[in-house]
């Protein structure tokens, strides 16, 4: 009985001692790269990155990257300007709607980069990229999602990179 217990404990120790398939250093490269892509996407009208991108890897599932972004830096409410006009609020909403496709493309590109960079990650595991969108309390959010989440298997993304598939057919996208 005692021998079986020691064998079981040794097996657990071996499992816990196994190095992860994806290292923290690999995830850090993805985090920094995604922040740089978002930051450089439009120099004249930049996205506002509200905190660094975070990546986690779960063995058997895959990698998840998460970020928080303001699509457009909006006008500030100040004591000298306590309220925006209806036209200004609508103009900001229209600008944000126009920026959504660019953020979605950046997210798709980051998924492909993740799939090609994480060579040690099994092909059947998932690459997920999520963006939480920031809004001021006074904004009109009509037709603007609060979150964008995209998911695909690493294998499918490698097929896109190789030109054998189209990204639109392999990436599952949710906006809510």
Contact map, one row per residue, 1 for C-alpha under 8 A:
11111000000000000000000000000000000000000000000000000000000000000000000000000000000000000000000000000000000000000000000000000000000000000000000000000000000000000000000000000000
11111100000000000000000000000000000000000000000000000000000000000000000000000000000000000000000000000000000000000000000000000000000000000000000000000000000000000000000000000000
11111110000000000000000000000000000000000000000000000000000000000000000000000000000000000000000000000000000000000000000000000000000000000000000000000000000000000000000000000000
11111111000000000000000000000000000000000000000000000000000000000000000000000000000000000000000000000000000000000000000000000000000000000000000000000000000000000000000000000000
11111111100000000000000000000000000000000000000000000000000000000000000000000000000000000000000000000000000000000000000000000000000000000000000000000000000000000000000000000000
01111111110000000000000000000000000000000000000000000000000000000000000000000000000000000000000000000000000000000000000000000000000000000000000000000000000000000000000000000000
00111111111000000000000000000000000000000000000000000000000000000000000000000000000000000000000000000000000000000000000000000000000000000000000000000000000000000000000000000000
00011111111100000000000000000000000000000000000000000000000000000000000000000000000000000000000000000000000000000000000000000000000000000000000000000000000000000000000000000000
00001111111110000000000000000000000000000000000000000000000000000000000000000000000000000000000000000000000000000000000000000000000000000000000000000000000000000000000000000000
00000111111111000000000000000000000000000000000000000000000000000000000000000000000000000000000000000000000000000000000000000000000000000000000000000000000000000000000000000000
00000011111111100000000000000000000000000000000000000000000000000000000000000000000000000000000000000000000000000000000000000000000000000000000000000000000000000000000000000000
00000001111111110000000000000000000000000000000000000000000000000000000000000000000000000000000000000000000000000000000000000000000000000000000000000000000000000000000000000000
00000000111111111000000000000000000000000000000000000000000000000000000000000000000000000000000000000000000000000000000000000000000000000000000000000000000000000000000000000000
00000000011111111100000000000000000000000000000000000000000000000000000000000000000000000000000000000000000000000000000000000000000000000000000000000000000000000000000000000000
00000000001111111100000000000000000000000000000000000000000000000000000000000000000000000000000000000000000000000000000000000000000000000000000000000000000000000000000000000000
00000000000111111100000000000000000000000000000000000000000000000000000000000000000000000000000000000000000000000000000000000000000000000000000000000000000000000000000000000000
00000000000011111110000000000000000000000000000000000000000000000000000000000000000000000000000000000000000000000000000000000000000000000000000000000000000000000000000000000000
00000000000001111111000000000000000000000000000000000000000000000000000000000000000000000000000000000000000000000000000000000000000000000000000000000000000000000000000000000000
00000000000000001111100000000000000000000000000000000000000000000000000000000000000000000000000000000000000000000000000000000000000000000000000000000000000000000000000000000000
00000000000000000111111000000000000000000000000000000000001000000000000000000000000000000000000000000000000000000000000000000000000000000000000000000000000000000000000000000000
00000000000000000011111000000000000000000000000000000000001000000000000000000000000000000000000000000000000000000000000110000000000000000000000000000000000000000000000000000000
00000000000000000001111101100000000000000000000000000000100000000000000000000000000000000000000000000000000000000000010110000000000000000000000000000000000000000000000000000000
00000000000000000001111111100000000000000000000000000000000000000000000000000000000000000000000000000000000000000000000000000000000000000000000000000000000000000000000000000000
00000000000000000000011111110000000000000000000000000000000000000000000000000000000000000000000000000000000000000000000000000000000000000000000000000000000000000000000000000000
00000000000000000000001111111000000000000000000000000000000000000000000000000000000000000000000000000000000000000000000000000000000000000000000000000000000000000000000000000000
00000000000000000000011111111100000000000000000000000000000000000000000000000000000000000000000000000000000000000000110000000000000000000000000000000000000000000000000000000000
00000000000000000000011111111110000000000000000000000011100000000000000000000000000000000000000000000000000000000000000000000000000000000000000000000000000000000000000000000000
00000000000000000000000111111111000000000000000000000010000000000000000000000000000000000000000000000000000000000000000000000000000000000000000000000000000000000000000000000000
00000000000000000000000011111111100000000000000000000000000000000000000000000000000000000000000000000000000000000000000000000000000000000000000000000000000000000000000000000000
00000000000000000000000001111111110000000000000000000010000000000000000000000000000000000000000000000000000000000100000000000000000000000000000000000000000000000000000000000000
00000000000000000000000000111111111000000000000000011110000000001000000000000000000000000000000000000000000000000000000000000000000000000000000000000000000000000000000000000000
00000000000000000000000000011111111100000000000000011000000000000000000000000000000000000000000000000000000000000000000000000000000000000000000000000000000000000000000000000000
00000000000000000000000000001111111110000000000000000000000000000000000000000000000000000000000000000000000000000000000000000000000000000000000000000000000000000000000000000000
00000000000000000000000000000111111111000000000000001000000000000000000000000000000000000000000000000000000001000000000000000000000000000000000000000000000000000000000000000000
00000000000000000000000000000011111111100000000010011000000000000000000000000000000000000000000000000000000000000000000000000000000000000000000000000000000000000000000000000000
00000000000000000000000000000001111111110000000000000000000000000000000000000000000000000000000000000000000000000000000000000000000000000000000000000000000000000000000000000000
00000000000000000000000000000000111111111000000000000000000000000000000000000000000000000000000000000000010000000000000000000000000000000000000000000000000000000000000000000000
00000000000000000000000000000000011111111000001010000000000000000000000000000000000000000000000000000010010000000000000000000000000000000000000000000000000000000000000000000000
00000000000000000000000000000000001111111110011110000000000000000000000000000000000000000000000000000000000000000000000000000000000000000000000000000000000000000000000000000000
00000000000000000000000000000000000111111110010000000000000000000000000000000000000000000000000000000000000000000000000000000000000000000000000000000000000000000000000000000000
00000000000000000000000000000000000011111110011000000000000000000000000000000000000000000000000000000000000000000000000000000000000000000000000000000000000000000000000000000000
00000000000000000000000000000000000000111111111000000000000000000000000000000000000000000000000000000000000000000000000000000000000000000000000000000000000000000000000000000000
00000000000000000000000000000000000000111111110000000000000000000000000000000000000000000000000000000000000000000000000000000000000000000000000000000000000000000000000000000000
00000000000000000000000000000000000000000111110000000000000000000000000000000000000000000000000000000000000000000000000000000000000000000000000000000000000000000000000000000000
00000000000000000000000000000000000000000111111000000000000000000000000100000000000000000000000000000000000000000000000000000000000000000000000000000000000000000000000000000000
00000000000000000000000000000000000000111111111100000000000000000000000110000000000000000000000000000000000000000000000000000000000000000000000000000000000000000000000000000000
00000000000000000000000000000000000001101100111110000000000000000000111110000000000000000000000000000000000000000000000000000000000000000000000000000000000000000000000000000000
00000000000000000000000000000000000000100000011111000000000000000000111110000000000000000000000000000000000000000000000000000000000000000000000000000000000000000000000000000000
00000000000000000000000000000000001001100000001111110000000000000011110000000000000000000000000000000000000000000000000000000000000000000000000000000000000000000000000000000000
00000000000000000000000000000000000000000000000111110000000000000011110000000000000000000000000000000000000000000000000000000000000000000000000000000000000000000000000000000000
00000000000000000000000000000000000000000000000011111000000000000011000000000000000000000000000000000000000000000000000000000000000000000000000000000000000000000000000000000000
00000000000000000000000000000011001000000000000011111100000000000011000000000000000000000000000000000000000000000000000000000000000000000000000000000000000000000000000000000000
00000000000000000000000000000011011000000000000000111110000000001111000000000000000000000000000000000000000000000000000000000000000000000000000000000000000000000000000000000000
00000000000000000000000000000010000000000000000000011111000000001110000000000000000000000000000000000000000000000000000000000000000000000000000000000000000000000000000000000000
00000000000000000000000000110110000000000000000000001111100000111100000000000000000000000000000000000000000000000000000000000000000000000000000000000000000000000000000000000000
00000000000000000000000000100000000000000000000000000111110000111000000000000000000000000000000000000000000000000000000000000000000000000000000000000000000000000000000000000000
00000000000000000000010000100000000000000000000000000011111011110000000000000000000000000000000000000000000000000000000000000000000000000000000000000000000000000000000000000000
00000000000000000000000000000000000000000000000000000001111111100000000000000000000000000000000000000000000000000000000000000000000000000000000000000000000000000000000000000000
00000000000000000001100000000000000000000000000000000000111111000000000000000000000000000000000000000000000000000000000000000000000000000000000000000000000000000000000000000000
00000000000000000000000000000000000000000000000000000000011111000000000000000000000000000000000000000000000000000000000000001000000000000000000000000000000000000000000000000000
00000000000000000000000000000000000000000000000000000000111111100000000000000000000000000000000000000000000000000000000000001100000000000000000000000000000000000000000000000000
00000000000000000000000000000000000000000000000000000000111111110000000000000000000000000000000000000000000000000000000010001111000000000000000000000000000000000000000000000000
00000000000000000000000000000000000000000000000000000011110011111000000000000000000000000000000000000000000000000000000000001111000000000000000000000000000000000000000000000000
00000000000000000000000000000000000000000000000000000011100001111100000000000000000000000000000000000000000000000000000000000011110000000000000000000000000000000000000000000000
00000000000000000000000000000010000000000000000000001111000000111110000000000000000000000000000000000000000000000000000000000001110000000000000000000000000000000000000000000000
00000000000000000000000000000000000000000000000000001110000000011111000000000000000000000000000000000000000000000000000000000000111100000000000000000000000000000000000000000000
00000000000000000000000000000000000000000000000011111100000000001111100000000000000000000000000000000000000000000000000000000000011100000000000000000000000000000000000000000000
00000000000000000000000000000000000000000000000011111000000000000111110000000000000000000000000000000000000000000000000000000000001111000000000000000000000000000000000000000000
00000000000000000000000000000000000000000000001111000000000000000011111000000000000000000000000000000000000000000000000000000000001111000000000000000000000000000000000000000000
00000000000000000000000000000000000000000000001111000000000000000001111110000000000000000000000000000000000000000000000000000000000011100000000000000000000000000000000000000000
00000000000000000000000000000000000000000000001100000000000000000000111110000000000000000000000100110010000000000000000000000000000011000000000000000000000000000000000000000000
00000000000000000000000000000000000000000000111100000000000000000000011111000000000000000001001100100000000000000000000000000000000000000000000000000000000000000000000000000000
00000000000000000000000000000000000000000000011100000000000000000000011111100000000000000000000000000000000000000000000000000000000000000000000000000000000000000000000000000000
00000000000000000000000000000000000000000000000000000000000000000000000111110000000000000001000000000000000000000000000000000000000000000000000000000000000000000000000000000000
00000000000000000000000000000000000000000000000000000000000000000000000011111000000000000000000000000000000000000000000000000000000000000000000000000000000000000000000000000000
00000000000000000000000000000000000000000000000000000000000000000000000001111100100000000000000000000000000000000000000000000000000000000000000000000000000000000000000000000000
00000000000000000000000000000000000000000000000000000000000000000000000000111110111100000000000000000000000000000000000000000000000000000000000000000000000000000000000000000000
00000000000000000000000000000000000000000000000000000000000000000000000000011111110000000000000000000000000000000000000000000000000000000000000000000000000000000000000000000000
00000000000000000000000000000000000000000000000000000000000000000000000000001111110000000000000000000000000000000000000000000000000000000000000000000000000000000000000000000000
00000000000000000000000000000000000000000000000000000000000000000000000000000111110000000000000000000000000000000000000000000000000000000000000000000000000000000000000000000000
00000000000000000000000000000000000000000000000000000000000000000000000000011111111100000000000000000000000000000000000000000000000000000000000000000000000000000000000000000000
00000000000000000000000000000000000000000000000000000000000000000000000000001111111100000000000000000000000000000000000000000000000000000000000000000000000000000000000000000000
00000000000000000000000000000000000000000000000000000000000000000000000000001000111110000000000000000000000000000000000000000000000000000000000000000000000000000000000000000000
00000000000000000000000000000000000000000000000000000000000000000000000000001000111111011000000000000000000000000000000000000000000000000000000000000000000000000000000000000000
00000000000000000000000000000000000000000000000000000000000000000000000000000000001111111000000000000000000000000000000000000000000000000000000000000000000000000000000000000000
00000000000000000000000000000000000000000000000000000000000000000000000000000000000111111100000000000000000000000000000000000000000000000000000000000000000000000000000000000000
00000000000000000000000000000000000000000000000000000000000000000000000000000000000011111110000000000000000000000000000000000000000000000000000000000000000000000000000000000000
00000000000000000000000000000000000000000000000000000000000000000000000000000000000111111111000000000000000000000000000000000000000000000000000000000000000000000000000000000000
00000000000000000000000000000000000000000000000000000000000000000000000000000000000111111111100000000000000000000000000000000000000000000011000000000000000000000000000000000000
00000000000000000000000000000000000000000000000000000000000000000000000000000000000001111111110000000000000000000000000000000000000000000001000000000000000000000000000000000000
00000000000000000000000000000000000000000000000000000000000000000000000000000000000000111111111000000000000000000000000000000000000000000000000000000000000000000000000000000000
00000000000000000000000000000000000000000000000000000000000000000000000101000000000000011111111100000000000000000000000000000000000000000000000000000000000000000000000000000000
00000000000000000000000000000000000000000000000000000000000000000000000000000000000000001111111110000000000000000000000000000000000000000011110000000000000000000000000000000000
00000000000000000000000000000000000000000000000000000000000000000000000000000000000000000111111111000000000000000000000000000000000000000000000000000000000000000000000000000000
00000000000000000000000000000000000000000000000000000000000000000000000100000000000000000011111111100000000000000000000000000000000000000000000000000000000000000000000000000000
00000000000000000000000000000000000000000000000000000000000000000000001100000000000000000001111111110000000000000000000000000000000000000000000100000000000000000000000000000000
00000000000000000000000000000000000000000000000000000000000000000000000000000000000000000000111111110000000000000000000000000000000000000000001100000000000000000000000000000000
00000000000000000000000000000000000000000000000000000000000000000000000000000000000000000000011111111000000000000000000000000000000000000000000000000000000000000000000000000000
00000000000000000000000000000000000000000000000000000000000000000000001100000000000000000000001111111110000000000000000000000000000000000000000000000000000000000000000000000000
00000000000000000000000000000000000000000000000000000000000000000000001000000000000000000000000111111111000000000000000000000000000000000000000000000000000000000000000000000000
00000000000000000000000000000000000000000000000000000000000000000000000000000000000000000000000001111111100000000000000000000000000000000000000000000000000000000000000000000000
00000000000000000000000000000000000000000000000000000000000000000000000000000000000000000000000000111111110000000000000000000000000000000000000000000000000000000000000000000000
00000000000000000000000000000000000001000000000000000000000000000000001000000000000000000000000000111111111000000000000000000000000000000000000000000000000000000000000000000000
00000000000000000000000000000000000000000000000000000000000000000000000000000000000000000000000000011111111100000000000000000000000000000000000000010000000000000000000000000000
00000000000000000000000000000000000000000000000000000000000000000000000000000000000000000000000000001111111110000000000000000000000000000000000000000000000000000000000000000000
00000000000000000000000000000000000011000000000000000000000000000000000000000000000000000000000000000111111111000000000000000000000000000000000000000000000000000000000000000000
00000000000000000000000000000000000000000000000000000000000000000000000000000000000000000000000000000011111111100000000000000000110000000000000000000100000000000000000000000000
00000000000000000000000000000000000000000000000000000000000000000000000000000000000000000000000000000001111111110000000000000000000000000000000000000100000000000000001000100000
00000000000000000000000000000000000000000000000000000000000000000000000000000000000000000000000000000000111111111000000000000000000000000000000000000000000000000000000000000000
00000000000000000000000000000000010000000000000000000000000000000000000000000000000000000000000000000000011111111100000000000000100000000000000000000000000000000000000000000000
00000000000000000000000000000000000000000000000000000000000000000000000000000000000000000000000000000000001111111110000000000011100000000000000000000000000010000000000000000000
00000000000000000000000000000000000000000000000000000000000000000000000000000000000000000000000000000000000111111111000000000000000000000000000000000000000011011000000000000000
00000000000000000000000000000000000000000000000000000000000000000000000000000000000000000000000000000000000011111111100000000000000000000000000000000000000000000000000000000000
00000000000000000000000000000100000000000000000000000000000000000000000000000000000000000000000000000000000001111111110000000010000000000000000000000000000000000000000000000000
00000000000000000000000000000000000000000000000000000000000000000000000000000000000000000000000000000000000000111111111000000010000000000000000000000000011011000000000000000000
00000000000000000000000000000000000000000000000000000000000000000000000000000000000000000000000000000000000000011111111000000000000000000000000000000000000001000000000000000000
00000000000000000000000001000000000000000000000000000000000000000000000000000000000000000000000000000000000000001111111000000000000000000000000000000000000000000000000000000000
00000000000000000000010001000000000000000000000000000000000000000000000000000000000000000000000000000000000000000111111110000000000000000000000000000000000000000000000000000000
00000000000000000000000000000000000000000000000000000000000000000000000000000000000000000000000000000000000000000011111111000000000000000000000000000000000000000000000000000000
00000000000000000000110000000000000000000000000000000000000000000000000000000000000000000000000000000000000000000000011111000000000000000000000000000000000000000000000000000000
00000000000000000000110000000000000000000000000000000000000001000000000000000000000000000000000000000000000000000000011111101000000000000000000000000000000000000000000000000000
00000000000000000000000000000000000000000000000000000000000000000000000000000000000000000000000000000000000000000000001111111000000000000000000000000000010000000000000000000000
00000000000000000000000000000000000000000000000000000000000000000000000000000000000000000000000000000000000000000000000011111000000000000000000000000000111000000000000000000000
00000000000000000000000000000000000000000000000000000000000000000000000000000000000000000000000000000000000000000000000001111100000000000000000000000000111000000000000000000000
00000000000000000000000000000000000000000000000000000000000111100000000000000000000000000000000000000000000000000000000011111110000000000000000000000000111000000000000000000000
00000000000000000000000000000000000000000000000000000000000011100000000000000000000000000000000000000000000000000000000000011111000000000000000000000011110000000000000000000000
00000000000000000000000000000000000000000000000000000000000001110000000000000000000000000000000000000000000000100110000000001111100000000000000000000011110000000000000000000000
00000000000000000000000000000000000000000000000000000000000001111000000000000000000000000000000000000000000000100000000000000111110000000000000000001111000000000000000000000000
00000000000000000000000000000000000000000000000000000000000000011100000000000000000000000000000000000000001001100000000000000011111000000000000000001110000000000000000000000000
00000000000000000000000000000000000000000000000000000000000000011110000000000000000000000000000000000000001000000000000000000001111100000000000000111100000000000000000000000000
00000000000000000000000000000000000000000000000000000000000000000111100000000000000000000000000000000000000000000000000000000000111110000000000000111000000000000000000000000000
00000000000000000000000000000000000000000000000000000000000000000111100000000000000000000000000000000000000000000000000000000000011111000000000001110000000000000000000000000000
00000000000000000000000000000000000000000000000000000000000000000001111000000000000000000000000000000000000000000000000000000000001111100000000011110000000000000000000000000000
00000000000000000000000000000000000000000000000000000000000000000001111000000000000000000000000000000000000000000000000000000000000111110000000001000000000000000000000000000000
00000000000000000000000000000000000000000000000000000000000000000000010000000000000000000000000000000000000000000000000000000000000011111010100000000000000000000000000000000000
00000000000000000000000000000000000000000000000000000000000000000000000000000000000000000000000000000000000000000000000000000000000001111110000000000000000000000000000000000000
00000000000000000000000000000000000000000000000000000000000000000000000000000000000000000000000000000000000000000000000000000000000000111110000000000000000000000000000000000000
00000000000000000000000000000000000000000000000000000000000000000000000000000000000000000000000000000000000000000000000000000000000000011111000000000000000000000000000000000000
00000000000000000000000000000000000000000000000000000000000000000000000000000000000000001000100000000000000000000000000000000000000000111111100000000000000000000000000000000000
00000000000000000000000000000000000000000000000000000000000000000000000000000000000000001100100000000000000000000000000000000000000000000111110000000000000000000000000000000000
00000000000000000000000000000000000000000000000000000000000000000000000000000000000000000000100000000000000000000000000000000000000000100011111110000000000000000000000000000000
00000000000000000000000000000000000000000000000000000000000000000000000000000000000000000000100000000000000000000000000000000000000000000001111100000000000000000000000000000000
00000000000000000000000000000000000000000000000000000000000000000000000000000000000000000000000010000000000000000000000000000000000000000000111110000000000000000000000000000000
00000000000000000000000000000000000000000000000000000000000000000000000000000000000000000000000110000000000000000000000000000000000000000000111111000000000000000000000000000000
00000000000000000000000000000000000000000000000000000000000000000000000000000000000000000000000000000000000000000000000000000000000010000000101111110000000000000000000000000011
00000000000000000000000000000000000000000000000000000000000000000000000000000000000000000000000000000000000000000000000000000000000111000000000111110000000000000000000000000011
00000000000000000000000000000000000000000000000000000000000000000000000000000000000000000000000000000000000000000000000000000000011110000000000011111000000000000000000000000011
00000000000000000000000000000000000000000000000000000000000000000000000000000000000000000000000000000001000000000000000000000000011110000000000011111100000000000000000000001111
00000000000000000000000000000000000000000000000000000000000000000000000000000000000000000000000000000000000000000000000000000001111000000000000000111110000000000000000000001110
00000000000000000000000000000000000000000000000000000000000000000000000000000000000000000000000000000000001100000000000000000001110000000000000000011111000000000000000000111100
00000000000000000000000000000000000000000000000000000000000000000000000000000000000000000000000000000000000000000000000000000111100000000000000000001111100000000000000000111000
00000000000000000000000000000000000000000000000000000000000000000000000000000000000000000000000000000000000000000000000000000111000000000000000000000111110110000000000001110000
00000000000000000000000000000000000000000000000000000000000000000000000000000000000000000000000000000000000000000000000000111110000000000000000000000011111110000000000000000000
00000000000000000000000000000000000000000000000000000000000000000000000000000000000000000000000000000000000000000010000001111110000000000000000000000001111111000000000000000000
00000000000000000000000000000000000000000000000000000000000000000000000000000000000000000000000000000000000000000010000000111000000000000000000000000000111111100000000000000000
00000000000000000000000000000000000000000000000000000000000000000000000000000000000000000000000000000000000000000000000000000000000000000000000000000001111111110000100001000000
00000000000000000000000000000000000000000000000000000000000000000000000000000000000000000000000000000000000000110010000000000000000000000000000000000001111111111000001001000000
00000000000000000000000000000000000000000000000000000000000000000000000000000000000000000000000000000000000000010011000000000000000000000000000000000000011111111100000000000000
00000000000000000000000000000000000000000000000000000000000000000000000000000000000000000000000000000000000000000000000000000000000000000000000000000000001111111111100000000000
00000000000000000000000000000000000000000000000000000000000000000000000000000000000000000000000000000000000000010000000000000000000000000000000000000000000111111111111000000000
00000000000000000000000000000000000000000000000000000000000000000000000000000000000000000000000000000000000000010000000000000000000000000000000000000000000011111111000000000000
00000000000000000000000000000000000000000000000000000000000000000000000000000000000000000000000000000000000000000000000000000000000000000000000000000000000001111111100000000000
00000000000000000000000000000000000000000000000000000000000000000000000000000000000000000000000000000000000000000000000000000000000000000000000000000000000000111111110000000000
00000000000000000000000000000000000000000000000000000000000000000000000000000000000000000000000000000000000000000000000000000000000000000000000000000000000000111111110000000000
00000000000000000000000000000000000000000000000000000000000000000000000000000000000000000000000000000000000000000000000000000000000000000000000000000000000100110111111011000000
00000000000000000000000000000000000000000000000000000000000000000000000000000000000000000000000000000000000000000000000000000000000000000000000000000000000000010011111111000000
00000000000000000000000000000000000000000000000000000000000000000000000000000000000000000000000000000000000100000000000000000000000000000000000000000000000010010000111111100000
00000000000000000000000000000000000000000000000000000000000000000000000000000000000000000000000000000000000000000000000000000000000000000000000000000000000000000000011111100000
00000000000000000000000000000000000000000000000000000000000000000000000000000000000000000000000000000000000000000000000000000000000000000000000000000000000000000000111111110000
00000000000000000000000000000000000000000000000000000000000000000000000000000000000000000000000000000000000000000000000000000000000000000000000000000001000110000000111111110000
00000000000000000000000000000000000000000000000000000000000000000000000000000000000000000000000000000000000100000000000000000000000000000000000000000111000000000000001111111000
00000000000000000000000000000000000000000000000000000000000000000000000000000000000000000000000000000000000000000000000000000000000000000000000000000111000000000000000011111100
00000000000000000000000000000000000000000000000000000000000000000000000000000000000000000000000000000000000000000000000000000000000000000000000000011110000000000000000000111110
00000000000000000000000000000000000000000000000000000000000000000000000000000000000000000000000000000000000000000000000000000000000000000000000000011100000000000000000000011111
00000000000000000000000000000000000000000000000000000000000000000000000000000000000000000000000000000000000000000000000000000000000000000000000011111000000000000000000000001111
00000000000000000000000000000000000000000000000000000000000000000000000000000000000000000000000000000000000000000000000000000000000000000000000011110000000000000000000000000111
